[in-house]
Structures are given as structure tokens and as C-alpha cells.
Amino acid sequence: PPPPKLRFPERSPELVPSSIVVDEYSVGGVFEPASDSASSRCCAELVLLGLYLRACYRWSAYESHAMLIHWSCPHSFAQQPQPQQLRAWVIRLNPGYWAMFMCTVPFLVVGMVFHDMIGQGPSHFEPGADGHPAGTPTVAALARARRQAESVAEKHIRVHWLYMTDAFYALELCMGIGLFIALLARGGGWSHELTDVLCSDLLLPLGMIGGNVFFLSAIKGKRHWTTRYFILVNGCYALSKVILFAYYMSVILQLPKSAQYAGYMVLYLMETSMFVLAVWIYSSLWKGYQDFEFEAALAAAEEAAAETDRAAHLSDGSGSSRADSGSGVGG
């Protein structure tokens, strides 16, 4: 479905929604002057917010189905149209699938809305989202069209990994803030427990969210070396998780009651495997943007040459007009 577009009502005190024109997915409205009350402005904002959230849910539900089927079903089944997939008994009568679906949708909504508010939502990756007109057969236009075209790997990284993981980090950050406030209210001064919460539950999720935001901006701009840098950073973090897992296992196995830590180690192993898998998915972009930077340089040179030609043409035109006026005065 078309992605939802984040829109806000105009900040005019005379506007109130008289009729809302909405298609199946996107958000829109027609406003007419009716009242200058605060309740009218609040009504307009609530209507648009409700329409936007409904569009967000529809888009997230579609992408959640696509994500779960992509990662859990054979390739031949994943290539079928989604209505046909959902009619299959292995999906329609599968309680495990619908349990995962209900857990996936809210996280995808949160991650998508967050990135949409900072200009990284689904609508910002559509062709023409940067405001440049298309259709001129120049090097700059062709390079811009190639940069705007999102590959399947880029979409999977954006939706399946960056949107989803940022929602998890946001949840961890909220829990960390609550725990940090509770520890401060308990009193007793600064402690190692506060330091641990500050580092692992506040600074770490903030750093991961910020890294994902910059990583997605590099993918959107198809910046070669910046994308490689973030792939290397994620690889180093995944390697550190593997080393820590091996260290924890060596320590726990020496304890007399090591079996009581099995649940924690299984969760840690799942988290470590997720980071290793993410690096493997990200590595598909390692050699993907080498040509784009060369094309961007050519496009910049072409635009600079065109700007120089326009300036020269304007200067020649002004010079000829001055010469004509001078000849008229002399005559």
C-alpha cells in the first residue's frame, strides 16, 4: 500500500475540518473557515492524527505480514500475492504466526512513526520525495533517479531491521528512564547500580537509535564510505557480543549451579545471533554505492557547468542591452 504521509493542519485559527477526503491509506483533508475556537483547532488536529495513525496501522500490518512471511516461509511462497498467502491454511490457521504478527505490528508502528517525524519515513523513500522534478534526460536527473530508487535489500534493512530495532531500543530507553528515576528516588547517593543503569539502559539505547538514524541517512543518500563505516561499527559490536558470550559461558560453567543461568544465556545467545545476522544483511550494501558517488560527482559537475552557462548568458544579455541603450543615446 502507499505509505502514510505525516501532515499537520495549518496553524490558522479559522480552520476546522468541514469534509475529510481520504483514500484507503494516505491522509488528507479539505478545510474551510468555520470557527476560531480552540476546540475547532483541536478537532482538526485530532482528526488528522487519527487518520494518520490508521494509515500507519494499515501500512505496518501489510509490512508485518511481508516481513514474517519473508523470514519464515520458502521463497516460492513469499513470491505469491499477499491475499493469496493469507488465505493459505498454514497462515490462516496458525496461532503462532498470528501471535508473532500481534507482537510485530506495534513495534513497527512505533519505529516507523519515529523515523517519519525526522524525515526517514516510508513516504520519504518514494521517487520524487526530494522535490526535484523528473523527466529531464541529463546526467544529474539520471543520477538522481538512481539514487531515489530503493532496492529490495535497502527496504528490508530499513523496515525489518532499523524500524523494528529502534522500537525495541525506545522501549528499553523508557524502561531505563523509569528505573533510573526510581533508583534516584530511593536515595542513598550515587551507586554502582545507578552507573550500570545509566550506561546500559540509557546511553546504550540512545547510541543505538542515533547510529541507526545516521545509518539510514547514509543509505538514503547512498553514501559509499559512510555506509561502510556503519557496517564496520555494527560488525565490531557483534564481535564484542560474541566474545562476551564466550567469556560468560566460561565463567558460568565453572559455577556449582550453572544450570540456573541457562535461561539468561539463551536470551543473550539470541540477541548475539540477531546482531550477527544483521551484519550479514548489512554487508549486502558493502559494494552497492561505489558507482553512485561517481555519478553524483558527474551530476554536480554538470549542474555547475549549467549554472556557469546561465550566468554567462545573463551577463551577455545585460551587456548587449547596455550597448543598445548607449547607441540610442549617441544617436
C-alpha positions as CSV (number, residue, x, y, z in Angstrom):
1,P,0.0,0.0,0.0
2,P,1.1,3.6,-0.4
3,P,3.0,4.8,2.7
4,P,1.3,7.2,5.1
5,K,2.4,10.8,4.9
6,L,2.8,12.8,8.1
7,R,0.8,16.0,7.7
8,F,-0.3,18.6,10.2
9,P,-3.2,21.1,9.9
10,E,-2.5,24.7,9.1
11,R,-1.9,26.9,12.1
12,S,-4.8,29.3,11.2
13,P,-7.3,30.0,13.9
14,E,-10.2,30.0,11.4
15,L,-9.8,26.4,10.2
16,V,-11.9,23.5,11.1
17,P,-12.5,20.3,9.1
18,S,-15.7,20.5,7.1
19,S,-15.1,17.4,5.0
20,I,-12.2,15.0,5.1
21,V,-11.2,13.5,1.7
22,V,-9.3,10.3,2.5
23,D,-8.3,7.4,0.3
24,E,-7.7,3.9,1.6
25,Y,-4.2,4.6,3.0
26,S,-3.0,8.1,2.9
27,V,-4.1,11.1,5.0
28,G,-5.7,14.3,3.6
29,G,-8.3,16.8,4.3
30,V,-10.3,19.8,3.0
31,F,-10.6,22.7,5.4
32,E,-13.0,25.6,5.3
33,P,-13.3,28.7,7.6
34,A,-15.8,27.9,10.2
35,S,-14.7,28.9,13.7
36,D,-11.8,30.4,15.6
37,S,-12.3,28.4,18.8
38,A,-9.6,26.3,20.4
39,S,-11.9,23.3,20.3
40,S,-12.1,23.6,16.5
41,R,-8.3,23.6,16.1
42,C,-8.1,20.7,18.5
43,C,-10.7,18.8,16.5
44,A,-8.8,19.4,13.3
45,E,-5.6,18.1,14.7
46,L,-7.3,15.1,16.3
47,V,-9.0,14.2,13.0
48,L,-5.7,14.3,11.1
49,L,-3.9,12.4,13.8
50,G,-6.5,9.7,13.8
51,L,-6.3,9.4,10.0
52,Y,-2.5,9.3,10.1
53,L,-2.5,6.6,12.8
54,R,-5.0,4.5,10.9
55,A,-2.8,4.8,7.8
56,C,0.2,3.8,9.9
57,Y,-1.5,0.7,11.1
58,R,-2.6,-0.4,7.6
59,W,1.0,0.1,6.3
60,S,2.5,-1.7,9.3
61,A,0.1,-4.6,9.1
62,Y,1.0,-5.1,5.4
63,E,4.7,-4.9,6.1
64,S,4.5,-7.1,9.2
65,H,2.9,-9.9,7.1
66,A,5.6,-9.4,4.4
67,M,8.4,-9.5,7.0
68,L,7.1,-12.6,8.8
69,I,6.5,-14.5,5.5
70,H,9.9,-13.4,4.1
71,W,11.8,-14.8,7.1
72,S,9.7,-17.9,7.9
73,C,8.4,-19.2,4.6
74,P,10.0,-20.6,1.4
75,H,10.9,-18.2,-1.4
76,S,8.2,-19.7,-3.7
77,F,5.5,-19.0,-1.2
78,A,6.9,-15.5,-0.4
79,Q,6.6,-14.5,-4.1
80,Q,2.8,-15.0,-4.1
81,P,0.4,-12.1,-3.7
82,Q,-0.3,-11.3,0.0
83,P,-4.1,-12.0,-0.1
84,Q,-3.3,-15.5,-1.5
85,Q,-0.7,-16.0,1.2
86,L,-3.1,-15.1,4.0
87,R,-5.7,-17.5,2.6
88,A,-3.4,-20.4,2.9
89,W,-4.2,-22.7,5.8
90,V,-0.6,-22.7,7.1
91,I,-1.0,-19.0,7.7
92,R,-4.7,-18.6,8.4
93,L,-5.0,-21.4,11.0
94,N,-1.5,-20.9,12.6
95,P,-1.8,-19.4,16.1
96,G,1.9,-19.0,16.3
97,Y,2.0,-16.8,13.2
98,W,-0.8,-14.5,14.5
99,A,0.9,-14.2,17.9
100,M,4.1,-13.0,16.2
101,F,2.0,-10.7,14.0
102,M,0.4,-9.0,17.0
103,C,3.8,-8.5,18.6
104,T,5.3,-7.2,15.4
105,V,2.8,-4.6,14.4
106,P,3.0,-2.2,17.4
107,F,6.8,-2.2,17.3
108,L,6.8,-1.5,13.6
109,V,4.3,1.4,14.1
110,V,6.5,3.0,16.8
111,G,9.7,2.7,14.7
112,M,8.0,3.9,11.5
113,V,6.4,6.9,13.2
114,F,9.6,7.9,14.9
115,H,11.6,7.8,11.6
116,D,8.7,9.6,9.8
117,M,8.9,12.5,12.2
118,I,12.6,13.1,11.3
119,G,12.2,12.7,7.6
120,Q,13.0,9.0,7.2
121,G,9.5,7.5,6.9
122,P,8.3,5.3,4.0
123,S,7.0,8.3,2.0
124,H,10.5,9.9,2.1
125,F,11.9,7.0,0.1
126,E,9.5,7.3,-2.8
127,P,10.8,8.7,-6.2
128,G,10.5,12.4,-6.2
129,A,10.4,12.8,-2.4
130,D,13.3,15.2,-2.5
131,G,11.3,17.7,-4.5
132,H,13.4,17.6,-7.7
133,P,11.5,17.3,-11.0
134,A,12.0,14.2,-13.0
135,G,12.0,13.6,-16.7
136,T,15.0,15.7,-18.0
137,P,17.4,13.3,-19.7
138,T,20.6,14.8,-18.1
139,V,23.3,13.1,-16.1
140,A,22.1,14.9,-13.0
141,A,18.5,13.7,-13.5
142,L,19.6,10.1,-14.2
143,A,21.9,10.0,-11.2
144,R,19.1,11.4,-9.0
145,A,16.6,8.8,-10.3
146,R,19.1,6.0,-9.5
147,R,19.7,7.4,-6.0
148,Q,16.0,7.6,-5.3
149,A,15.3,4.1,-6.5
150,E,15.2,1.8,-3.4
151,S,16.4,-1.7,-3.8
152,V,14.8,-4.7,-2.1
153,A,17.8,-5.1,0.2
154,E,17.6,-1.5,1.2
155,K,13.9,-1.8,2.0
156,H,14.4,-4.9,4.1
157,I,17.2,-3.2,6.1
158,R,15.1,-0.1,6.6
159,V,11.8,-1.8,7.6
160,H,12.8,-5.2,9.0
161,W,15.9,-4.0,11.0
162,L,16.1,-0.3,11.6
163,Y,12.5,0.5,12.2
164,M,12.0,-2.6,14.3
165,T,15.1,-2.4,16.4
166,D,14.7,1.3,17.1
167,A,11.3,0.5,18.6
168,F,12.9,-2.1,20.9
169,Y,15.6,0.4,21.9
170,A,12.9,3.0,22.5
171,L,11.1,0.6,24.9
172,E,14.4,-0.2,26.6
173,L,15.1,3.5,26.9
174,C,11.7,4.2,28.5
175,M,12.2,1.3,31.0
176,G,15.7,2.6,31.8
177,I,14.4,6.1,32.5
178,G,11.7,4.7,34.9
179,L,14.3,2.5,36.6
180,F,16.8,5.4,36.9
181,I,14.2,7.7,38.4
182,A,13.1,5.0,40.9
183,L,16.7,4.5,42.0
184,L,17.2,8.2,42.4
185,A,14.0,8.5,44.5
186,R,15.3,5.7,46.8
187,G,18.1,8.0,47.9
188,G,21.4,7.0,49.3
189,G,23.6,8.9,46.8
190,W,25.3,7.7,43.7
191,S,25.9,3.9,43.4
192,H,27.3,1.4,41.0
193,E,23.7,0.3,40.3
194,L,22.9,3.9,39.0
195,T,26.1,3.8,36.9
196,D,25.1,0.5,35.4
197,V,21.5,1.7,34.6
198,L,22.9,4.9,33.1
199,C,25.3,3.1,30.8
200,S,23.4,0.0,29.8
201,D,19.7,1.3,29.9
202,L,20.1,5.0,28.9
203,L,23.3,5.7,27.0
204,L,23.4,2.4,25.1
205,P,19.9,2.6,23.6
206,L,20.4,6.3,22.8
207,G,23.6,5.5,21.0
208,M,21.9,2.6,19.1
209,I,19.0,4.8,18.0
210,G,21.3,7.6,16.9
211,G,23.5,5.1,15.0
212,N,20.5,3.7,13.2
213,V,19.3,7.2,12.2
214,F,22.7,8.1,10.7
215,F,23.0,4.7,9.1
216,L,19.6,5.2,7.4
217,S,20.5,8.7,6.3
218,A,23.6,7.2,4.7
219,I,21.5,4.6,2.9
220,K,19.0,7.2,1.7
221,G,21.8,9.3,0.3
222,K,23.7,6.2,-1.0
223,R,27.0,7.4,0.5
224,H,29.6,4.7,0.0
225,W,32.1,5.2,2.7
226,T,29.6,6.3,5.4
227,T,27.6,3.1,4.8
228,R,30.8,1.0,5.0
229,Y,31.7,2.8,8.3
230,F,28.4,1.9,9.9
231,I,28.6,-1.7,8.7
232,L,32.1,-1.9,10.3
233,V,30.7,-0.4,13.5
234,N,27.9,-3.0,13.7
235,G,30.4,-5.7,12.9
236,C,32.6,-4.7,15.8
237,Y,29.7,-4.6,18.1
238,A,28.5,-8.0,17.1
239,L,32.1,-9.3,17.5
240,S,32.2,-7.9,21.0
241,K,28.9,-9.6,21.8
242,V,30.3,-13.0,20.6
243,I,33.5,-12.5,22.8
244,L,31.4,-11.6,25.8
245,F,29.1,-14.6,25.3
246,A,32.1,-16.9,25.2
247,Y,33.6,-15.3,28.3
248,Y,30.3,-15.6,30.2
249,M,29.9,-19.2,29.3
250,S,33.5,-20.0,30.5
251,V,32.7,-18.3,33.8
252,I,29.2,-19.8,34.3
253,L,30.3,-23.3,33.6
254,Q,32.7,-23.2,36.5
255,L,30.0,-22.3,39.0
256,P,28.4,-25.1,41.1
257,K,24.9,-24.3,40.0
258,S,25.4,-23.2,36.4
259,A,22.1,-24.6,35.1
260,Q,20.1,-21.8,36.8
261,Y,21.7,-19.3,34.3
262,A,20.7,-21.3,31.3
263,G,17.7,-19.0,30.5
264,Y,19.7,-15.9,30.6
265,M,22.4,-17.3,28.4
266,V,19.8,-18.5,25.8
267,L,18.4,-14.9,25.7
268,Y,21.9,-13.5,25.3
269,L,22.7,-16.0,22.6
270,M,19.5,-15.0,20.7
271,E,20.4,-11.3,21.0
272,T,24.0,-12.0,19.8
273,S,22.7,-14.1,16.9
274,M,20.4,-11.2,15.9
275,F,23.4,-8.8,15.7
276,V,25.5,-11.2,13.7
277,L,22.6,-11.8,11.3
278,A,22.1,-8.0,11.0
279,V,25.8,-7.5,10.0
280,W,25.4,-10.2,7.4
281,I,22.3,-8.5,6.0
282,Y,24.0,-5.1,6.1
283,S,27.0,-6.4,4.2
284,S,24.9,-6.6,1.0
285,L,25.4,-2.8,0.8
286,W,29.2,-3.0,1.1
287,K,29.8,-2.7,-2.6
288,G,26.5,-1.2,-3.6
289,Y,27.3,2.5,-3.7
290,Q,30.6,2.8,-5.5
291,D,29.1,3.9,-8.8
292,F,26.7,6.3,-7.1
293,E,29.4,8.6,-5.8
294,F,31.0,8.8,-9.2
295,E,27.6,9.6,-10.8
296,A,26.9,12.2,-8.1
297,A,30.3,13.9,-8.9
298,L,29.4,13.9,-12.6
299,A,26.0,15.3,-11.8
300,A,27.5,18.1,-9.6
301,A,29.9,19.0,-12.4
302,E,27.1,19.1,-14.9
303,E,25.0,21.3,-12.7
304,A,27.9,23.6,-12.0
305,A,28.6,23.9,-15.8
306,A,24.9,24.6,-16.4
307,E,24.9,27.3,-13.7
308,T,28.0,28.9,-15.3
309,D,26.4,28.9,-18.7
310,R,23.3,30.6,-17.3
311,A,25.3,33.2,-15.6
312,A,27.3,33.9,-18.7
313,H,24.1,34.1,-20.8
314,L,22.6,36.6,-18.3
315,S,25.8,38.7,-18.3
316,D,25.9,38.7,-22.2
317,G,22.3,39.7,-22.3
318,S,22.7,42.6,-19.9
319,G,25.9,43.8,-21.7
320,S,24.1,43.8,-25.1
321,S,21.2,45.7,-23.6
322,R,23.5,48.4,-22.2
323,A,25.3,48.7,-25.6
324,D,21.9,49.2,-27.3
325,S,20.9,51.9,-24.9
326,G,24.3,53.6,-25.3
327,S,24.0,53.6,-29.1
328,G,20.5,55.0,-28.8
329,V,21.7,57.9,-26.6
330,G,24.6,58.7,-29.0
331,G,22.2,58.8,-32.0
